Amino acid sequence: MAPPWARTVLATERLSLRWLTPEDAAFMLRIWNDPAFLRYVGDRGLKTVEDARLALESGPLKLYREYGYGPYVLERAGDGPIGVCGLFRREGLPDPDIGFALLPEYCGKGYAREAADAVMRHAREDLGLDRLTAIVAAENEPSVALIRRLGFSYEKMLRLPGDEREACLFGVDWQPGPTLPEG
């Protein structure tokens, strides 16, 4: 059986989603240095492919090892990687949060919504999570609108450890499934 990073974990009508690998460092460097990412998420100070490779190891690859989930690379047939969408664990938040980022040329085409729907379904049905959060810069109107369309509700403003600015915390709760009687 192929390791998880070598195969599609989730699929949608137009996208396949797979785990990030160290070989995705150059792609992630583009994501992390995209002007919209810098504006709304922040500058991670990553300037080289090696910086990105180290950030992958201490971020997404660590999440996979510790939780069995993390961000997924979004690939469109014939285009290669176009963005990321997945689940994160952040200091200061008790629940996993969903996040997404696309290369600029793929924004506004419904890919983030399509991927987020698949990730949320995976979180609920496969991972058994009953709550997700989302952290969004208040001025990031397209992402706030998408988070609301996905069913998240605004909860409060917060500042996560290590962040310079406040962000909006959104949450969505799912009812746990029926429990079977014991015996």
OpenMM code with the backbone's topology and positions (N, CA, C; nanometers):
from openmm import Vec3, app, unit

residues = "MET ALA PRO PRO TRP ALA ARG THR VAL LEU ALA THR GLU ARG LEU SER LEU ARG TRP LEU THR PRO GLU ASP ALA ALA PHE MET LEU ARG ILE TRP ASN ASP PRO ALA PHE LEU ARG TYR VAL GLY ASP ARG GLY LEU LYS THR VAL GLU ASP ALA ARG LEU ALA LEU GLU SER GLY PRO LEU LYS LEU TYR ARG GLU TYR GLY TYR GLY PRO TYR VAL LEU GLU ARG ALA GLY ASP GLY PRO ILE GLY VAL CYS GLY LEU PHE ARG ARG GLU GLY LEU PRO ASP PRO ASP ILE GLY PHE ALA LEU LEU PRO GLU TYR CYS GLY LYS GLY TYR ALA ARG GLU ALA ALA ASP ALA VAL MET ARG HIS ALA ARG GLU ASP LEU GLY LEU ASP ARG LEU THR ALA ILE VAL ALA ALA GLU ASN GLU PRO SER VAL ALA LEU ILE ARG ARG LEU GLY PHE SER TYR GLU LYS MET LEU ARG LEU PRO GLY ASP GLU ARG GLU ALA CYS LEU PHE GLY VAL ASP TRP GLN PRO GLY PRO THR LEU PRO GLU GLY".split()
positions = [
    Vec3(0.0846, -0.1188, 0.0000),
    Vec3(0.0000, 0.0000, 0.0000),
    Vec3(0.0883, 0.1241, 0.0000),
    Vec3(0.0515, 0.2208, -0.0812),
    Vec3(0.1296, 0.3440, -0.0919),
    Vec3(0.1162, 0.4258, 0.0355),
    Vec3(0.2228, 0.4954, 0.0758),
    Vec3(0.2119, 0.5830, 0.1928),
    Vec3(0.1125, 0.6955, 0.1657),
    Vec3(0.0522, 0.7549, 0.2713),
    Vec3(-0.0527, 0.8557, 0.2509),
    Vec3(-0.0098, 0.9722, 0.1632),
    Vec3(0.1147, 1.0147, 0.1724),
    Vec3(0.1577, 1.1311, 0.0961),
    Vec3(0.1725, 1.0995, -0.0528),
    Vec3(0.1708, 0.9728, -0.0886),
    Vec3(0.1888, 0.9345, -0.2284),
    Vec3(0.0560, 0.9066, -0.2972),
    Vec3(-0.0549, 0.9265, -0.2283),
    Vec3(-0.1835, 0.8948, -0.2879),
    Vec3(-0.2843, 1.0046, -0.2559),
    Vec3(-0.3921, 1.0039, -0.3309),
    Vec3(-0.5013, 1.0965, -0.3061),
    Vec3(-0.5714, 1.0556, -0.1780),
    Vec3(-0.5903, 1.1514, -0.0878),
    Vec3(-0.6615, 1.1265, 0.0369),
    Vec3(-0.8097, 1.1567, 0.0181),
    Vec3(-0.8382, 1.2662, -0.0518),
    Vec3(-0.9756, 1.3082, -0.0803),
    Vec3(-0.9841, 1.3479, -0.2268),
    Vec3(-1.1023, 1.3386, -0.2816),
    Vec3(-1.1223, 1.3813, -0.4205),
    Vec3(-1.2562, 1.4528, -0.4308),
    Vec3(-1.2597, 1.5512, -0.5171),
    Vec3(-1.3832, 1.6228, -0.5494),
    Vec3(-1.4027, 1.6131, -0.6999),
    Vec3(-1.5021, 1.6822, -0.7489),
    Vec3(-1.5289, 1.6785, -0.8925),
    Vec3(-1.4084, 1.7264, -0.9729),
    Vec3(-1.3413, 1.8321, -0.9256),
    Vec3(-1.2313, 1.8907, -1.0031),
    Vec3(-1.0941, 1.8759, -0.9397),
    Vec3(-1.0886, 1.8304, -0.8140),
    Vec3(-0.9631, 1.8332, -0.7394),
    Vec3(-0.9287, 1.6983, -0.6781),
    Vec3(-0.8008, 1.6757, -0.6620),
    Vec3(-0.7550, 1.5676, -0.5750),
    Vec3(-0.6763, 1.6349, -0.4629),
    Vec3(-0.6891, 1.5803, -0.3418),
    Vec3(-0.6233, 1.6359, -0.2242),
    Vec3(-0.5315, 1.5285, -0.1675),
    Vec3(-0.4058, 1.5668, -0.1414),
    Vec3(-0.3082, 1.4736, -0.0866),
    Vec3(-0.2248, 1.5438, 0.0196),
    Vec3(-0.1547, 1.4628, 0.0997),
    Vec3(-0.0663, 1.5184, 0.2012),
    Vec3(0.0490, 1.5941, 0.1358),
    Vec3(0.0957, 1.6958, 0.2053),
    Vec3(0.2170, 1.7662, 0.1643),
    Vec3(0.3376, 1.6767, 0.1887),
    Vec3(0.4428, 1.6991, 0.1120),
    Vec3(0.5702, 1.6296, 0.1301),
    Vec3(0.6815, 1.7335, 0.1279),
    Vec3(0.8025, 1.6972, 0.1691),
    Vec3(0.9143, 1.7919, 0.1578),
    Vec3(0.9374, 1.8395, 0.0138),
    Vec3(0.8976, 1.7582, -0.0834),
    Vec3(0.9129, 1.7962, -0.2241),
    Vec3(0.8196, 1.9106, -0.2642),
    Vec3(0.7228, 1.9443, -0.1790),
    Vec3(0.6315, 2.0561, -0.2058),
    Vec3(0.6854, 2.1895, -0.1542),
    Vec3(0.8097, 2.1924, -0.1110),
    Vec3(0.8647, 2.3138, -0.0491),
    Vec3(0.8601, 2.4343, -0.1429),
    Vec3(0.8976, 2.4193, -0.2682),
    Vec3(0.8972, 2.5340, -0.3608),
    Vec3(0.7547, 2.5851, -0.3824),
    Vec3(0.6596, 2.4930, -0.3953),
    Vec3(0.5197, 2.5330, -0.4093),
    Vec3(0.4727, 2.6087, -0.2850),
    Vec3(0.5009, 2.5549, -0.1665),
    Vec3(0.4567, 2.6204, -0.0431),
    Vec3(0.5252, 2.7551, -0.0230),
    Vec3(0.6477, 2.7680, -0.0693),
    Vec3(0.7155, 2.8978, -0.0625),
    Vec3(0.6356, 3.0011, -0.1409),
    Vec3(0.5804, 2.9612, -0.2576),
    Vec3(0.4944, 3.0514, -0.3356),
    Vec3(0.3684, 3.0879, -0.2574),
    Vec3(0.3045, 2.9889, -0.1945),
    Vec3(0.1834, 3.0152, -0.1155),
    Vec3(0.2161, 3.1105, -0.0014),
    Vec3(0.3184, 3.0776, 0.0773),
    Vec3(0.3525, 3.1554, 0.1966),
    Vec3(0.4006, 3.2965, 0.1647),
    Vec3(0.4443, 3.3219, 0.0417),
    Vec3(0.4909, 3.4547, 0.0037),
    Vec3(0.3972, 3.5258, -0.0930),
    Vec3(0.2796, 3.4686, -0.1151),
    Vec3(0.1785, 3.5348, -0.1970),
    Vec3(0.1335, 3.6624, -0.1252),
    Vec3(0.1164, 3.7736, -0.1956),
    Vec3(0.0761, 3.8987, -0.1297),
    Vec3(-0.0497, 3.8860, -0.0431),
    Vec3(-0.1494, 3.8087, -0.0872),
    Vec3(-0.2717, 3.7940, -0.0069),
    Vec3(-0.2417, 3.7165, 0.1216),
    Vec3(-0.1589, 3.6144, 0.1142),
    Vec3(-0.1228, 3.5383, 0.2344),
    Vec3(-0.0470, 3.6296, 0.3313),
    Vec3(0.0481, 3.7050, 0.2797),
    Vec3(0.1251, 3.7967, 0.3646),
    Vec3(0.0331, 3.8991, 0.4311),
    Vec3(-0.0638, 3.9501, 0.3568),
    Vec3(-0.1546, 4.0524, 0.4097),
    Vec3(-0.2482, 3.9966, 0.5159),
    Vec3(-0.3106, 3.8825, 0.4887),
    Vec3(-0.4162, 3.8324, 0.5755),
    Vec3(-0.3702, 3.7325, 0.6803),
    Vec3(-0.2638, 3.6607, 0.6535),
    Vec3(-0.2155, 3.5598, 0.7483),
    Vec3(-0.0889, 3.6072, 0.8178),
    Vec3(0.0034, 3.6607, 0.7410),
    Vec3(0.1255, 3.7135, 0.7994),
    Vec3(0.2497, 3.6613, 0.7299),
    Vec3(0.3582, 3.7316, 0.7531),
    Vec3(0.4881, 3.6967, 0.6946),
    Vec3(0.5569, 3.5974, 0.7855),
    Vec3(0.5811, 3.4806, 0.7366),
    Vec3(0.6489, 3.3762, 0.8143),
    Vec3(0.7998, 3.3858, 0.8027),
    Vec3(0.8489, 3.4817, 0.7259),
    Vec3(0.9924, 3.5003, 0.7130),
    Vec3(1.0610, 3.3920, 0.6315),
    Vec3(0.9859, 3.3243, 0.5478),
    Vec3(1.0414, 3.2150, 0.4671),
    Vec3(1.0853, 3.2713, 0.3324),
    Vec3(1.2133, 3.2618, 0.3034),
    Vec3(1.2664, 3.3229, 0.1808),
    Vec3(1.3281, 3.2230, 0.0844),
    Vec3(1.3598, 3.1031, 0.1318),
    Vec3(1.4247, 3.0044, 0.0463),
    Vec3(1.3464, 2.8733, 0.0487),
    Vec3(1.3755, 2.7886, -0.0492),
    Vec3(1.3122, 2.6570, -0.0525),
    Vec3(1.3506, 2.5779, 0.0722),
    Vec3(1.4733, 2.5942, 0.1184),
    Vec3(1.5142, 2.5240, 0.2408),
    Vec3(1.4358, 2.5751, 0.3612),
    Vec3(1.4101, 2.7060, 0.3697),
    Vec3(1.3243, 2.7594, 0.4769),
    Vec3(1.1875, 2.6919, 0.4725),
    Vec3(1.1321, 2.6806, 0.3527),
    Vec3(0.9998, 2.6198, 0.3363),
    Vec3(1.0035, 2.4721, 0.3745),
    Vec3(1.1085, 2.4028, 0.3382),
    Vec3(1.1211, 2.2607, 0.3718),
    Vec3(1.1227, 2.2422, 0.5244),
    Vec3(1.1961, 2.3273, 0.5935),
    Vec3(1.2000, 2.3212, 0.7409),
    Vec3(1.0636, 2.3552, 0.8008),
    Vec3(0.9944, 2.4536, 0.7425),
    Vec3(0.8612, 2.4899, 0.7914),
    Vec3(0.7622, 2.3764, 0.7684),
    Vec3(0.7743, 2.3062, 0.6583),
    Vec3(0.6882, 2.1898, 0.6343),
    Vec3(0.7126, 2.0834, 0.7407),
    Vec3(0.8377, 2.0593, 0.7725),
    Vec3(0.8713, 1.9559, 0.8716),
    Vec3(0.8154, 1.9902, 1.0092),
    Vec3(0.8262, 2.1157, 1.0492),
    Vec3(0.7804, 2.1534, 1.1834),
    Vec3(0.6325, 2.1889, 1.1882),
    Vec3(0.5675, 2.1969, 1.0723),
    Vec3(0.4262, 2.2311, 1.0655),
    Vec3(0.3419, 2.1145, 1.0169),
    Vec3(0.3081, 2.1135, 0.8872),
    Vec3(0.2191, 2.0098, 0.8348),
    Vec3(0.2661, 1.8658, 0.8592),
    Vec3(0.3928, 1.8374, 0.8377),
    Vec3(0.4392, 1.6997, 0.8550),
    Vec3(0.4303, 1.6557, 1.0008),
    Vec3(0.4515, 1.7494, 1.0907),
    Vec3(0.4355, 1.7207, 1.2341),
    Vec3(0.2878, 1.6950, 1.2675),
    Vec3(0.1974, 1.7719, 1.2086),
    Vec3(0.0533, 1.7500, 1.2297),
    Vec3(0.0128, 1.6102, 1.1852),
    Vec3(0.0616, 1.5683, 1.0695),
    Vec3(0.0279, 1.4337, 1.0214),
    Vec3(0.0717, 1.3274, 1.1224),
    Vec3(0.1953, 1.3437, 1.1736),
    Vec3(0.2467, 1.2448, 1.2689),
    Vec3(0.1684, 1.2457, 1.3996),
    Vec3(0.1326, 1.3634, 1.4484),
    Vec3(0.0694, 1.3737, 1.5798),
    Vec3(-0.0819, 1.3530, 1.5778),
    Vec3(-0.1486, 1.3958, 1.4701),
    Vec3(-0.2953, 1.3926, 1.4681),
    Vec3(-0.3538, 1.3077, 1.3555),
    Vec3(-0.2743, 1.2752, 1.2555),
    Vec3(-0.3265, 1.1991, 1.1430),
    Vec3(-0.3989, 1.2846, 1.0411),
    Vec3(-0.3901, 1.4158, 1.0558),
    Vec3(-0.4485, 1.5080, 0.9581),
    Vec3(-0.3657, 1.6350, 0.9551),
    Vec3(-0.3950, 1.7164, 0.8592),
    Vec3(-0.3242, 1.8433, 0.8410),
    Vec3(-0.3732, 1.9061, 0.7123),
    Vec3(-0.2937, 1.9957, 0.6545),
    Vec3(-0.3333, 2.0558, 0.5273),
    Vec3(-0.3069, 1.9597, 0.4117),
    Vec3(-0.3896, 1.9702, 0.3098),
    Vec3(-0.3764, 1.8885, 0.1899),
    Vec3(-0.3431, 1.9775, 0.0709),
    Vec3(-0.2606, 1.9259, -0.0193),
    Vec3(-0.2328, 1.9937, -0.1451),
    Vec3(-0.3531, 1.9738, -0.2361),
    Vec3(-0.3995, 2.0816, -0.2973),
    Vec3(-0.5071, 2.0747, -0.3959),
    Vec3(-0.4429, 2.0653, -0.5331),
    Vec3(-0.4779, 1.9611, -0.6056),
    Vec3(-0.4248, 1.9450, -0.7403),
    Vec3(-0.5404, 1.9338, -0.8386),
    Vec3(-0.5254, 2.0048, -0.9473),
    Vec3(-0.6219, 1.9984, -1.0563),
    Vec3(-0.5529, 1.9274, -1.1719),
    Vec3(-0.6211, 1.8322, -1.2325),
    Vec3(-0.5607, 1.7551, -1.3404),
    Vec3(-0.4945, 1.8475, -1.4426),
    Vec3(-0.3693, 1.8208, -1.4708),
    Vec3(-0.2958, 1.8977, -1.5699),
    Vec3(-0.2322, 2.0248, -1.5184),
    Vec3(-0.2683, 2.0684, -1.3971),
    Vec3(-0.2142, 2.1941, -1.3442),
    Vec3(-0.1155, 2.1741, -1.2305),
    Vec3(-0.1107, 2.0562, -1.1724),
    Vec3(-0.0278, 2.0380, -1.0541),
    Vec3(-0.0894, 2.1104, -0.9362),
    Vec3(-0.0101, 2.1427, -0.8337),
    Vec3(-0.0639, 2.2070, -0.7131),
    Vec3(-0.1187, 2.3462, -0.7411),
    Vec3(-0.2377, 2.3726, -0.6868),
    Vec3(-0.2987, 2.5054, -0.7036),
    Vec3(-0.3254, 2.5733, -0.5698),
    Vec3(-0.3166, 2.4981, -0.4600),
    Vec3(-0.3425, 2.5552, -0.3285),
    Vec3(-0.3382, 2.4483, -0.2218),
    Vec3(-0.3775, 2.4881, -0.1017),
    Vec3(-0.3856, 2.3965, 0.0119),
    Vec3(-0.5156, 2.4212, 0.0866),
    Vec3(-0.5652, 2.3167, 0.1487),
    Vec3(-0.6827, 2.3268, 0.2345),
    Vec3(-0.6757, 2.2102, 0.3310),
    Vec3(-0.7011, 2.2362, 0.4570),
    Vec3(-0.6978, 2.1259, 0.5515),
    Vec3(-0.7210, 2.1708, 0.6936),
    Vec3(-0.6813, 2.0828, 0.7839),
    Vec3(-0.7037, 2.1015, 0.9266),
    Vec3(-0.5724, 2.1313, 0.9973),
    Vec3(-0.5798, 2.2217, 1.0929),
    Vec3(-0.4620, 2.2643, 1.1678),
    Vec3(-0.4908, 2.2529, 1.3169),
    Vec3(-0.3872, 2.2501, 1.3960),
    Vec3(-0.3978, 2.2587, 1.5417),
    Vec3(-0.3107, 2.3768, 1.5826),
    Vec3(-0.3707, 2.4718, 1.6529),
    Vec3(-0.2973, 2.5925, 1.6913),
    Vec3(-0.2959, 2.6076, 1.8424),
    Vec3(-0.1832, 2.6518, 1.8914),
    Vec3(-0.1719, 2.6824, 2.0334),
    Vec3(-0.2763, 2.7888, 2.0667),
    Vec3(-0.3494, 2.7657, 2.1749),
    Vec3(-0.4515, 2.8607, 2.2159),
    Vec3(-0.5909, 2.8240, 2.1677),
    Vec3(-0.6031, 2.7206, 2.0859),
    Vec3(-0.7342, 2.6749, 2.0387),
    Vec3(-0.7537, 2.5291, 2.0791),
    Vec3(-0.8643, 2.4981, 2.1447),
    Vec3(-0.8862, 2.3592, 2.1859),
    Vec3(-0.9314, 2.2677, 2.0721),
    Vec3(-0.9801, 2.3266, 1.9629),
    Vec3(-1.0344, 2.2482, 1.8524),
    Vec3(-0.9527, 2.2704, 1.7259),
    Vec3(-0.9539, 2.1721, 1.6340),
    Vec3(-0.8861, 2.1924, 1.5063),
    Vec3(-0.9527, 2.3051, 1.4284),
    Vec3(-0.8738, 2.3704, 1.3437),
    Vec3(-0.9329, 2.4744, 1.2594),
    Vec3(-0.9032, 2.4440, 1.1140),
    Vec3(-0.9935, 2.4894, 1.0293),
    Vec3(-0.9799, 2.4700, 0.8857),
    Vec3(-0.9122, 2.5933, 0.8276),
    Vec3(-0.8262, 2.5694, 0.7310),
    Vec3(-0.7588, 2.6799, 0.6638),
    Vec3(-0.7404, 2.6475, 0.5173),
    Vec3(-0.7259, 2.7513, 0.4360),
    Vec3(-0.7084, 2.7317, 0.2926),
    Vec3(-0.6322, 2.8495, 0.2353),
    Vec3(-0.5596, 2.8237, 0.1284),
    Vec3(-0.4872, 2.9271, 0.0545),
    Vec3(-0.4681, 2.8758, -0.0877),
    Vec3(-0.4936, 2.9621, -0.1834),
    Vec3(-0.4778, 2.9270, -0.3242),
    Vec3(-0.3790, 3.0208, -0.3903),
    Vec3(-0.3119, 2.9713, -0.4940),
    Vec3(-0.2322, 3.0606, -0.5763),
    Vec3(-0.3278, 3.1613, -0.6400),
    Vec3(-0.2837, 3.2845, -0.6601),
    Vec3(-0.3747, 3.3914, -0.7047),
    Vec3(-0.4542, 3.3584, -0.8309),
    Vec3(-0.3925, 3.2899, -0.9246),
    Vec3(-0.4623, 3.2632, -1.0509),
    Vec3(-0.5780, 3.1651, -1.0369),
    Vec3(-0.5920, 3.1016, -0.9204),
    Vec3(-0.7008, 3.0057, -0.8984),
    Vec3(-0.8067, 3.0574, -0.8014),
    Vec3(-0.7896, 3.1779, -0.7518),
    Vec3(-0.8872, 3.2359, -0.6594),
    Vec3(-1.0142, 3.2759, -0.7352),
    Vec3(-1.1266, 3.2694, -0.6648),
    Vec3(-1.2533, 3.3131, -0.7225),
    Vec3(-1.3166, 3.2156, -0.8199),
    Vec3(-1.2683, 3.0919, -0.8232),
    Vec3(-1.3209, 2.9918, -0.9160),
    Vec3(-1.3921, 2.8768, -0.8447),
    Vec3(-1.4130, 2.8905, -0.7130),
    Vec3(-1.4852, 2.7892, -0.6378),
    Vec3(-1.4007, 2.6748, -0.5849),
    Vec3(-1.2696, 2.6784, -0.6067),
    Vec3(-1.1849, 2.5683, -0.5608),
    Vec3(-1.1746, 2.5615, -0.4085),
    Vec3(-1.1647, 2.6765, -0.3432),
    Vec3(-1.1550, 2.6761, -0.1961),
    Vec3(-1.2823, 2.6182, -0.1359),
    Vec3(-1.3974, 2.6553, -0.1874),
    Vec3(-1.5248, 2.6021, -0.1371),
    Vec3(-1.5327, 2.4507, -0.1597),
    Vec3(-1.4969, 2.4081, -0.2790),
    Vec3(-1.5017, 2.2662, -0.3133),
    Vec3(-1.4103, 2.1846, -0.2207),
    Vec3(-1.2894, 2.2333, -0.1996),
    Vec3(-1.1943, 2.1630, -0.1130),
    Vec3(-1.2400, 2.1673, 0.0328),
    Vec3(-1.2868, 2.2834, 0.0785),
    Vec3(-1.3296, 2.2964, 0.2185),
    Vec3(-1.4491, 2.2063, 0.2476),
    Vec3(-1.5422, 2.1947, 0.1550),
    Vec3(-1.6554, 2.1028, 0.1727),
    Vec3(-1.6045, 1.9598, 0.1936),
    Vec3(-1.5081, 1.9183, 0.1111),
    Vec3(-1.4535, 1.7822, 0.1219),
    Vec3(-1.3792, 1.7635, 0.2539),
    Vec3(-1.3026, 1.8628, 0.2952),
    Vec3(-1.2276, 1.8533, 0.4208),
    Vec3(-1.3230, 1.8489, 0.5398),
    Vec3(-1.4286, 1.9286, 0.5365),
    Vec3(-1.5254, 1.9270, 0.6468),
    Vec3(-1.5977, 1.7927, 0.6553),
    Vec3(-1.6357, 1.7384, 0.5421),
    Vec3(-1.7013, 1.6069, 0.5399),
    Vec3(-1.6060, 1.4999, 0.5964),
    Vec3(-1.4802, 1.5062, 0.5547),
    Vec3(-1.3768, 1.4144, 0.6042),
    Vec3(-1.3599, 1.4298, 0.7557),
    Vec3(-1.3575, 1.5527, 0.8045),
    Vec3(-1.3416, 1.5779, 0.9484),
    Vec3(-1.4561, 1.5167, 1.0277),
    Vec3(-1.5758, 1.5332, 0.9778),
    Vec3(-1.6948, 1.4849, 1.0478),
    Vec3(-1.7119, 1.3340, 1.0332),
    Vec3(-1.7063, 1.2850, 0.9107),
    Vec3(-1.7403, 1.1453, 0.8845),
    Vec3(-1.6250, 1.0479, 0.9072),
    Vec3(-1.5053, 1.0855, 0.8674),
    Vec3(-1.3915, 0.9929, 0.8771),
    Vec3(-1.3108, 1.0102, 1.0050),
    Vec3(-1.2932, 1.1347, 1.0469),
    Vec3(-1.2127, 1.1612, 1.1662),
    Vec3(-1.2968, 1.1673, 1.2932),
    Vec3(-1.4289, 1.1772, 1.2789),
    Vec3(-1.5175, 1.1798, 1.3944),
    Vec3(-1.5120, 1.3077, 1.4757),
    Vec3(-1.4690, 1.4170, 1.4145),
    Vec3(-1.4638, 1.5447, 1.4859),
    Vec3(-1.6044, 1.6026, 1.4968),
    Vec3(-1.6372, 1.6618, 1.6122),
    Vec3(-1.7702, 1.7195, 1.6269),
    Vec3(-1.7682, 1.8719, 1.6278),
    Vec3(-1.6480, 1.9303, 1.6103),
    Vec3(-1.6372, 2.0758, 1.6073),
    Vec3(-1.5137, 2.1162, 1.5277),
    Vec3(-1.5289, 2.2209, 1.4493),
    Vec3(-1.4171, 2.2842, 1.3806),
    Vec3(-1.4242, 2.4335, 1.4053),
    Vec3(-1.3092, 2.4967, 1.4010),
    Vec3(-1.3036, 2.6419, 1.4082),
    Vec3(-1.2370, 2.6938, 1.2807),
    Vec3(-1.2407, 2.8237, 1.2652),
    Vec3(-1.1719, 2.8911, 1.1554),
    Vec3(-1.1230, 3.0250, 1.2094),
    Vec3(-1.0009, 3.0583, 1.1774),
    Vec3(-0.9402, 3.1854, 1.2164),
    Vec3(-0.9243, 3.2681, 1.0896),
    Vec3(-0.9857, 3.3866, 1.0875),
    Vec3(-0.9855, 3.4680, 0.9662),
    Vec3(-0.9617, 3.6137, 1.0037),
    Vec3(-0.8749, 3.6796, 0.9284),
    Vec3(-0.8569, 3.8238, 0.9458),
    Vec3(-0.9880, 3.8933, 0.9105),
    Vec3(-1.0322, 3.9841, 0.9956),
    Vec3(-1.1613, 4.0513, 0.9754),
    Vec3(-1.1691, 4.1202, 0.8401),
    Vec3(-1.0580, 4.1729, 0.7911),
    Vec3(-1.0594, 4.2455, 0.6642),
    Vec3(-1.0531, 4.1534, 0.5414),
    Vec3(-1.0369, 4.0239, 0.5635),
    Vec3(-1.0319, 3.9278, 0.4531),
    Vec3(-1.1750, 3.8878, 0.4155),
    Vec3(-1.2443, 3.9792, 0.3498),
    Vec3(-1.3861, 3.9616, 0.3204),
    Vec3(-1.4178, 3.8357, 0.2399),
    Vec3(-1.3388, 3.7996, 0.1369),
    Vec3(-1.3719, 3.6761, 0.0639),
    Vec3(-1.3658, 3.5515, 0.1527),
    Vec3(-1.2665, 3.5425, 0.2404),
    Vec3(-1.2564, 3.4259, 0.3280),
    Vec3(-1.3644, 3.4260, 0.4351),
    Vec3(-1.3969, 3.5426, 0.4891),
    Vec3(-1.5058, 3.5511, 0.5868),
    Vec3(-1.6359, 3.5047, 0.5213),
    Vec3(-1.6612, 3.5490, 0.3997),
    Vec3(-1.7841, 3.5093, 0.3292),
    Vec3(-1.7865, 3.3582, 0.3053),
    Vec3(-1.6730, 3.3011, 0.2665),
    Vec3(-1.6683, 3.1571, 0.2430),
    Vec3(-1.6906, 3.0799, 0.3725),
    Vec3(-1.6266, 3.1224, 0.4791),
    Vec3(-1.6427, 3.0547, 0.6086),
    Vec3(-1.7907, 3.0569, 0.6499),
    Vec3(-1.8568, 3.1685, 0.6302),
    Vec3(-2.0007, 3.1763, 0.6629),
    Vec3(-2.0827, 3.0824, 0.5735),
    Vec3(-2.0512, 3.0783, 0.4434),
    Vec3(-2.1237, 2.9885, 0.3517),
    Vec3(-2.1030, 2.8420, 0.3892),
    Vec3(-1.9902, 2.8107, 0.4500),
    Vec3(-1.9621, 2.6733, 0.4930),
    Vec3(-2.0376, 2.6355, 0.6205),
    Vec3(-2.1058, 2.7335, 0.6820),
    Vec3(-2.1862, 2.7048, 0.8010),
    Vec3(-2.1236, 2.7462, 0.9321),
    Vec3(-2.0100, 2.8122, 0.9280),
    Vec3(-1.9454, 2.8594, 1.0502),
    Vec3(-2.0145, 2.9854, 1.0997),
    Vec3(-2.0163, 3.0035, 1.2321),
    Vec3(-2.0732, 3.1228, 1.2947),
    Vec3(-1.9637, 3.1989, 1.3678),
    Vec3(-1.9731, 3.3309, 1.3615),
    Vec3(-1.8774, 3.4152, 1.4332),
    Vec3(-1.8915, 3.3907, 1.5828),
    Vec3(-1.7774, 3.3777, 1.6532),
    Vec3(-1.7798, 3.3584, 1.7976),
    Vec3(-1.7160, 3.4748, 1.8731),
    Vec3(-1.5980, 3.5184, 1.8309),
    Vec3(-1.5325, 3.6286, 1.9010),
    Vec3(-1.4043, 3.6684, 1.8292),
    Vec3(-1.3490, 3.7801, 1.8718),
    Vec3(-1.2161, 3.8211, 1.8268),
    Vec3(-1.1151, 3.7591, 1.9231),
    Vec3(-1.0005, 3.7205, 1.8703),
    Vec3(-0.8963, 3.6650, 1.9563),
    Vec3(-0.7598, 3.6903, 1.8963),
    Vec3(-0.6607, 3.6795, 1.9826),
    Vec3(-0.5210, 3.6891, 1.9404),
    Vec3(-0.4531, 3.5610, 1.9849),
    Vec3(-0.4080, 3.4829, 1.8898),
    Vec3(-0.3401, 3.3574, 1.9211),
    Vec3(-0.1979, 3.3856, 1.9683),
    Vec3(-0.1421, 3.2979, 2.0501),
    Vec3(-0.0039, 3.3160, 2.0962),
    Vec3(0.0908, 3.3344, 1.9776),
    Vec3(0.1732, 3.4369, 1.9848),
    Vec3(0.2707, 3.4645, 1.8797),
    Vec3(0.2193, 3.5514, 1.7666),
    Vec3(0.0884, 3.5776, 1.7613),
    Vec3(0.0327, 3.6623, 1.6559),
    Vec3(0.0332, 3.8078, 1.7000),
    Vec3(0.0572, 3.8963, 1.6039),
    Vec3(0.0620, 4.0388, 1.6338),
    Vec3(-0.0759, 4.1031, 1.6347),
    Vec3(-0.1702, 4.0428, 1.5626),
    Vec3(-0.3008, 4.1076, 1.5497),
    Vec3(-0.4137, 4.0106, 1.5833),
    Vec3(-0.5267, 4.0706, 1.6127),
    Vec3(-0.6457, 3.9909, 1.6410),
    Vec3(-0.7057, 3.9378, 1.5119),
    Vec3(-0.7796, 3.8297, 1.5263),
    Vec3(-0.8509, 3.7705, 1.4134),
    Vec3(-0.9880, 3.7260, 1.4620),
    Vec3(-1.0769, 3.7001, 1.3680),
    Vec3(-1.2107, 3.6496, 1.4003),
    Vec3(-1.2037, 3.4992, 1.4209),
    Vec3(-1.2678, 3.4528, 1.5268),
    Vec3(-1.2826, 3.3097, 1.5501),
    Vec3(-1.4244, 3.2711, 1.5094),
    Vec3(-1.4354, 3.1751, 1.4187),
    Vec3(-1.5627, 3.1186, 1.3774),
    Vec3(-1.5649, 2.9736, 1.4217),
    Vec3(-1.6836, 2.9181, 1.4417),
    Vec3(-1.6946, 2.7778, 1.4793),
    Vec3(-1.8157, 2.7129, 1.4168),
    Vec3(-1.8062, 2.5818, 1.4018),
    Vec3(-1.9199, 2.5015, 1.3577),
    Vec3(-1.9196, 2.3745, 1.4420),
    Vec3(-2.0379, 2.3414, 1.4928),
    Vec3(-2.0547, 2.2208, 1.5744),
    Vec3(-2.1469, 2.1262, 1.4997),
    Vec3(-2.1140, 1.9983, 1.5058),
    Vec3(-2.2007, 1.8965, 1.4490),
    Vec3(-2.2541, 1.8131, 1.5624),
    Vec3(-2.3764, 1.7728, 1.5489),
    Vec3(-2.4356, 1.6852, 1.6495),
    Vec3(-2.3654, 1.5498, 1.6405),
    Vec3(-2.3297, 1.4940, 1.7549),
    Vec3(-2.2716, 1.3592, 1.7477),
    Vec3(-2.3743, 1.2615, 1.6937),
    Vec3(-2.3260, 1.1581, 1.6272),
    Vec3(-2.4144, 1.0576, 1.5693),
    Vec3(-2.4839, 0.9781, 1.6787),
    Vec3(-2.5854, 0.9036, 1.6419),
    Vec3(-2.6580, 0.8241, 1.7420),
    Vec3(-2.5653, 0.7199, 1.8036),
    Vec3(-2.5859, 0.6976, 1.9310),
    Vec3(-2.5055, 0.5957, 1.9976),
    Vec3(-2.5857, 0.4663, 2.0030),
    Vec3(-2.5147, 0.3585, 1.9885),
    Vec3(-2.5796, 0.2272, 1.9931),
    Vec3(-2.5918, 0.1824, 2.1376),
    Vec3(-2.7013, 0.1184, 2.1721),
    Vec3(-2.7137, 0.0685, 2.3087),
    Vec3(-2.6070, -0.0367, 2.3360),
    Vec3(-2.5567, -0.0364, 2.4580),
    Vec3(-2.4547, -0.1347, 2.4950),
    Vec3(-2.5200, -0.2698, 2.5163),
    Vec3(-2.4417, -0.3726, 2.4934),
    Vec3(-2.4907, -0.5074, 2.5236),
    Vec3(-2.5298, -0.5791, 2.4080),
] * unit.nanometer
topology = app.Topology()
chain = topology.addChain("A")
for resn in residues:
    res = topology.addResidue(resn, chain)
    for name in ("N", "CA", "C"):
        topology.addAtom(name, app.Element.getBySymbol(name[0]), res)
